[in-house]
Amino acid sequence: MPSNLAIARDAVLRPLTDVAADMGIGPHLLEPYGRGAAKIDLAAIDELADRPKAKYVVVSAITPTPLGEGKTTTTVGIGQAMAHLGHRATVAIRQPSMGPTFGIKGGAAGGGYSQVVPMEQINLHLTGDMHAVTAAHNQLSAMVDSHLHFGAEPVLDPRSVTWRRVIDVNDRALRNIVIGLGSRADGVVRETGFDITAASEVMALLALADSLPDMRARLGRIVVGSTPDGEPVTAEDLRAAGAMTVILKQAIKPNLMQTLEGTPVLVHAGPFGNIATGNSSVVADRIGIHSGEFLLTEAGFGADMGAERFFNIKCRASGLTPDAAVIVATVRALKAHSGRFTVVAGKPLPPEMVAENPDDVHAGAANLVKQIENIRVHGVSPVVAINAFPGDHASEHDAIRQIAEAAGARVAVSTHVADGGKGGVELAAMVAEAAHEPSSFQMLYPDEASLRDKVSAIATQVYGASGVEYAPAAARQLDRFTELGLGHLPVCIAKTHLSISSDPSLLGAPTGWTLPVREVRASVGAGFIYLICGEMRTMPGLGRNPAAMQVDIDADGEVVGLY
């Protein structure tokens, strides 16, 4: 099969005005960015409000290998397949980060014949939203350090400052730095560091804001540190939120693109999947929910992470109710959960793992069964999508089908990567069927539950833990946030994506373990409390041979090496 870039470059793009018209969006609401993308004015939310609601479907996965199992590709494939069934669908995905694009992962907008195009545009800059988030975040960082330099009111304790800096580049050397070196005029000397832009709280709140005024209010609530007496100091206190809002004025508008087959795609926001929601934006969904018969959106990592946060954080913020959920499964991931093989990013799969062996698939069944349960506990109908790879064997697909059906889930093999929309027709039909069933959606916990009860609900019901253990400092932090009136917020548990547990070495669906919480932080602007379990890297590093080494411009000025 040709490379992703070659396939994307051969695409014949529909005029975006036609794509928007299919959604009921007039040209007066579009702001073109070249031929391949356009911003949608937020006035579209009110203009579309009287139209029927689409069936709302979230695409998640079993616990992935380090290679990823194809959630975005599957989301795009189902969206294209809906057209083959005579349905109008809209796809909503996150914006790729250039850090991973130039690192190991490469492009992040689908693959094969189920892609969002133009490929170069979506993976490189797009409409500048990533840069706007970077600039807004770092504007606050600069104002924090200026505040410290001048000793302004309210007094900010330098040791309490938690607000770092961000950049959309994988750069391990920036994880821990010292700033303010030089003369007294060069600022206050202190330790800090950089995170990747996707890990910024600004990115998380951009994804959860439902309007420009709401984003302005959320930016003002960002906590950057505290006074010597322990009182929170916010971006509003530093009079920084206004400038941040101005920087983000265009970024809050969703981006309209299309798939290879002309299906509308809303591309907006890109919050980190480990420490934040890992979902695209609320405003994109508020537009997409009235733009067709189906709205398909993707949630990062396994159902224990992206889908759980979709249900309990994003849906809580948006007020939208999901009708069905897709769980992407692959032969390689099920075999990996057997514990018999080791999968390493950037390296070929072990030869014995590629060999036909349905027993290895059955040995990893527990993870798929548990992720089906994690969807059902929220009252949503699950559909298992077997994302077929060229080297798969029919007997191994049959093994996944047996596992899923025994767990009471619909299941279909999909060849959307190799065959585009027509390869996902069986899957799309099952998704449509599931979405038309009566919905009994429920969140895992109410707003009024205590923070500890919220954490316990996720740990025991979704992760399968026997309990939660708090480090002394984490327990004090949790109590302090309750005292500050933040106990009503939902919780986001930052943990590894390579296991349902907090230990990446525990495969399948482990039980009898305890969730260790070592630190608790408040993303007050984004609107959630997040708990850190294990080591979380918020600034990736480049490998020995990163994808960036292959990317270049040819003699005709065309991008080469992007994948």
N, C-alpha and C positions, 0 to 999 in steps of 0.2 A: 504494500500500500504506500502511496506517496507520503511525504512528510506532512505534518500538520500545516506548516507554512505554505508548502506547495498547493495543498488542497485549498487553503484559505485564499491564496492569491488568484486561483482560478474562479473564485466565486463571482457571480454576476449580482451585484447589489441592487435591490429595489430602491427607488427614491424613498427617503425617510418620511416624506409627506404621505406617501401611500401606506407605509408601515403604520404611521400614526393614525391615519384615517381608519384603518382596520380596527383600531382601539377606540375610535370615537373621539380622537384628539385632533382638533383643527390646526392649521398651519400657524395661526396667531399665537399658539402656545409653545411653538418650537423656536429654539435658538440654535442654529446650525453651527457645528464645529467641524468644518470640512465636509466631505461627502459621507463620511462613515458614522458620525455621531451627532446628536443634538441634545441640548438641555431642554427639559420640560418645565415650563413655568408652574409653580405650585397652585396657581389658579385652576389648574386642571382638576384638582381634588374636588372643588366645589362644582365645577361644570359637569363632572361625571357622576356626581352624588346620586342623582335620580335614576341612573341606569341600574339594571339588575346586577346582583352580586355574583361574581364568579365562584366556582368551587375552589377552595383554598387548599393546596396540597404542598406539604413540606417534604423535601428529599433529604434523607439522612443515610446512615450506613451502619454496618457492623463495625467493630473496632478495627481500624485500618492497619495495614502494614506501613512501614516508612515510605512506601512508594505511592500510597493513596489508592483508592479503589474506584474512583471515577464518579463521584457525586455530581459534579458540575456537568460532566459529559452526559450523564444519565438524565439530568434535569433538562438539558438542551434537547436530548434525543426524544424524551417524552413530549416536550413542547412541539417538536416537529411532527411526531407521530400523530398527535391530536388532529392536525390538519388532514392527514390521510384518512382519518375517521370522520371527517366533516365537521370537526369542532374548532372553535377559535380559542387559541390559548396564548397567554403571555407568560414569559419567563422572567424571573427576577433573581439576579445573582449579585455577589459581591464584586468589587473592583479588585483585580489582581495587584499585588504589591511588586514593585520592581526588584526588591531585595531577593525574594525567592526566584523571580524570573531570571535573574543573573546568577543565582546560586545553584542549587541542585534541582529544584522542582521544575524550572522552566516556566512556560506560559501556563495560565490558569483560567482558561475560558473555554473548556471543552477540548475535544480532540477528534481526529479522524474526520468523519462526515457529520459530526454533531458538535459544531463549533459556533462561537460568536465571532462575527467578523465586522470590520477588518482586524485581523489578528495582531498586526503590529500596533495599531492604534490602541486597542484595549489593554495590551500588555505594556505599552510604553507611553506614559503620560496621560493618555486619553484626553480628558478636558481639563486636566490640572487639579482635580480634587485632592489627590494625595499631597501635592505640593502646597495647596491651601491649608490642609490640616497641619502639615509640617510647620508652615509659617505661623499659623495661629497659635499652635502649641509653643513654639519657640519665642513668639512675642511675649507670651506670659512668662516664660523662663527668664527672658531679658528683664522684664519688669519686676520679677521676684528679686533678681540680683541687684537691680538698681535700688529697690526698696531697702535691701540689706545695706548697700553702700552708703545711703544717706541716713540710715537709721530712722526712717519715717514711721509715722503712726498708721495702723497699730504696730507695735513692736513685734517683729517676727524673729523667733529663735532660730538662728542658722542651723542648729543641730536637728531641728524638727522638720526642715524642708524636705518634702517627698517629691516635689515636682522636678523632673529631670528634663532632658532635651531629647528630641527625636530626629531621625533622618530615615529616608526610605532606601537604605543601603545596608546590606549585610556587612558589618564591620566590628569584629570582636574587640579590636583595640580601643573602641569607644565605650565599652561596657562600664568601665570604672575609670574616671579621670579626676584630676584636680584642676579647678579653675581659679581665676583671680591672682595668678602668679604675676610678679612684676612689682611695680611701685604701688603705693597706697591708692593712687588714682585709677588703678586697673581693677579695683573691686575687692570683695571679701574672699579670702582664700578658703576654699572648702572642697570637700569631696562630693562628686556627683557622677553623672554618667549619661549615656544615650540609650534609648530604646529604639526599636524600629517603629516607623510611623503607625503601622497597623496596631501597635500596642498602646497608642496614646488614648487617654480618656476622652480627648477631643473627638477621636474617631468613633469611639463607642457612643458618645452622646449624639454625634451627627446621625448615627444609625437609628437612634431611638427617639429623636425629636420628631414631633408631628407637624411643626410649622416653624417659620422664621422666628416669631416671638418666643415660642417654646425653646428653641435652640439658644436664643439670647438669655433666657432665664436659667437654662441648664449651665451655660458657660459661667454665669455669675456664681453658681453654687459650687464650682470646683474648689476643693480644699487643697491649698499648696503647702500648708504647715500649720504651726500654732504659735501662740504667744508664750512667753515664759511661764504663764499661769496655766497653760494647756488649753486655751480657748482656740477654736479653729480660725484660721485666716483664709479668706476666700479670694477668688479672682475679682469679685465685686468689691471687696475691701481694698484691693489694690487698684481699683478703677481700670482694670484691664479688659473686662468682658466686652465692652463696647467695641474696642478696636478689633478684638478677636472675631466678633460677629461680622464686622465689615469685611474682614479678610475672607470669611466663609459665606458671604452673601450669595455667591454663585454656586458654591460647592453643595449647598443644601438642595439644589435642584437635581433630580435624578437624570441620568443619561439614557437616552434611547439609542439602541443599536438593533441588530437583527442576527438571526442564525443564518447558516448557509442556505437554508430553504426559505428565508424571508419571514420567519416567525419573529414577532416583536420581542425584544429583550430590554428590560430595565436593569441597568448596571449602576449600582450606587452603594458607596461606603464599603469598608473592608476591615471591620474590627477583628482583632486577633482571636483565634478560636480557642486558645488555652486559657487566657485570663479575662476574656470578655465574651460577648454573645456569639461571635462567629456567624452572624446573620446579616443579610443586606438590610436596607433601610425601611423604616416604617412608612415614610412618605412615598417611597416607590410602591410599596404594597397598597397604600391607600389609593393610589392611582390605578395600579394593576387590578385591584379587586373589582373595578367597574369597567374593565376594558375588554372583556370577553367571557367565554364560558368557563375557562379554567385559568387559575393563577398558580404557577409552579415556582416554588422558591427553594433554595438550597441552604442547608445548615451545616456548619463545619464539623468535621470529624465524625465519630460514632454517635448513635442515638443517645448515649449516656451523656454526651456533651452538647453538641449543636442543637439536637432536637429538644432536649430537656430545657435548654435556655430559650429556645424558640417558644416553647409552650409557656414557661413560667416567667420569663422576663419580657420577650418581645410581644407576645400576645397580650400580656398584662398592660403593656404600654400602648399598644395599637387598638385594643378592643376588638380585634378581628378573631374569628373562630375557625380553626382548621377543620377540614372535612375528611382528610385522609393523609397518610404518611407513607412514603416509599423508603424501604431499607435496601440500600445497594449492597450486594454480596458478590464476592468473587471466589473462584476456586482457590487462588493463591492465598487469600486471607483466611479462608476456612482451614486450609492446610497449615498455615502458620500457627493458628490457634490450637492445632493438635500438639504443639510443643516439640515436634520432631524436626523442625527446620528453623534456620536463622535467615531472616531477610535483612539485607543491608542496603540502604539507599545508595544508588550509584554503582551497584554491583549486580551482575546477572543472578537470577535465581539459581539455587543449587540444582544440578541436573536431576537428582533423585526426586526433587519436588515437582519438576515438570513432567515426570513420568506418570502414566495413567495409574491412579490408585484411589478409587472411591472411598476406601477405608480411611485414608488420611483425611478426607473431607468430613466423614462422619465423626472422626476423632475430634474435630474442631467445632462440632455442632453447638456446644453449650453457649458460645458467644452469640450466635445468631438467635438462638431461642431466647436468651436473656434480652437481646435488643428488641425482639418482637414484644416481649413482656413490657419493656420500657415505653413502647408506644401505647400499648393497650392500657397501662395504668393511668394514662391521661384520657382514656375514653375515645381514642382515635383508631380507625381501622387501618391496619398495616398491609402493605403490598411489598413482597420481596422481589427486587429486580436483580436477576442474575446477569451481571455485566460480563458478557462473553468476550474472551480473548482468543486470538487465532490459535494458540497452542492448546486450548482446553479440549477435554474429551467429553463426549456426550454422556458417558456413564457418570462423570463427576458432576455435570449439570443435574442429572437425575438424582444424585445424592443430595444436592442442595434442595431440590424440589421436594424430596421426601421429608427432609428436616423441616422445611417451612410448612408444608401441608400438615404434618403431624402436630405442629404448634398452632394450627388453625389459621394460618395466613394464606392469602392469595400469593401466587408466585408465577413468574414468567421469565423465560430466557430472552434477553434483548441483545441484538447485534447492531445497535445504533451507531457504534463507532465505525464499523465496516460498511454499513448499509444506510446510514442516515435514518430519516424518519420512518421509512418502510420497515426497517429492522426493529423498530420499537412498537409496532402496532399492537401486538398481543399484550405487551406491558401496558400501553396507554389505555387499552380497552378495560383492563382490570383496574387501573387507577380510576377511570371514569365510573366504573361499577361501584367501587369502594366509596368514592366521593359522594355518590347519590344515596348511600345508606343513611338512615337517621343518625345524626351525630350526638354523642353524649360527652363532648369534650369537658374536661375538668382540670383545673390546675392542681398541682401537688399539695399546695398549702395556701391558706388565706393570708391576706395582708396582715391581719392582726395576730398571727402566730408569732411567737418569740423567734429571734434570730437563731437560737440554738435548736428550736423545734424545726425550723426551715432546713437547717443544715442536716439534722438527723433524718428528715424525710427523704432528702436526696440520697444521703449516704446509705440508708438501709433499704429504701424501696427501689432506687435506680441503680446504685453501685453494688448492692448485695453485701455491704459491710455489716458487721455485727454491732458496731457502735462508732463513736467519735471520741478522739482524745485530743484535748487542747493543750498546747504548750502554755506555761503560766502567762507569758507575755500576750499570747493570742487570746486567752480567756479575759485578761484585763482589757484588751482592745475591744473585744466584743461587748463587754459590759459598758465600756465608755461610750460606744456608739449608741447603745440603747439609751443611756443617760442623755445623750445629745438629741434624742428624738428621732433617731434613724431606724428604729426597730421595725417600722412598717415596710422598709425596702425589701425587695427580693434579694436572694443571695446567688452568687456566681462562684462556683468552686474551681479554682485554678489547679489543674492537675495534669498529669501526662495524658496524651491522646492515644497512647499505644496499649492501654489496658483499661478495662472498666474500673479497675482499682486505681489507687494512687501510685502503685509500683509497676513500672513498665515491664518488669520481668514476669509478672503474673498474667498469664494468657487465659483464654477461655472466659469463664464466668466464675472467678474465685469467690469463695464465701469464708466466713469465720475470721476475717481480718478486721482491723480497726483503722478508720480514716484518721491520719495524723494531721492536725492543723497547726502549723508552726507560726503563722502570721495572719493577721486580719487587716484589711485596708478598706477604706470607703471611697467609692467612686460616686460621690454625691451628685456631681453634674450628670453623669450617665444615669444615675438612679439605681444603683445596686451596691451591696456590700460584697467584696470578694475575699475569699479565704485561700491562702496559699498552702498547698499540700505537696511537699516535695520540692525539688529544684526546678524553677521555671526560668527558662532563657527568654528574655524579652528583646534581646539583640542577637540574632543569628550571626554566625561567622561563615566565611567562604571556605569551601573545601579546597583540596590541593588542585583540582582541575574543575573550577566552576564553569557553569554554562556561559558566563560572560566571555570566556576565552574563545568561544566559537562564534560569537556575534560580531558582525562587521557590515560594511557597506561594499557592494560590488561596483564594477565599473559603470553600471547604469544608475547608480545611486539607490539601488534596492537593498533592503535589509536581508542579510543571510545569517544562517546559524541559529535563528530563534526556533524554539520547539515547545 
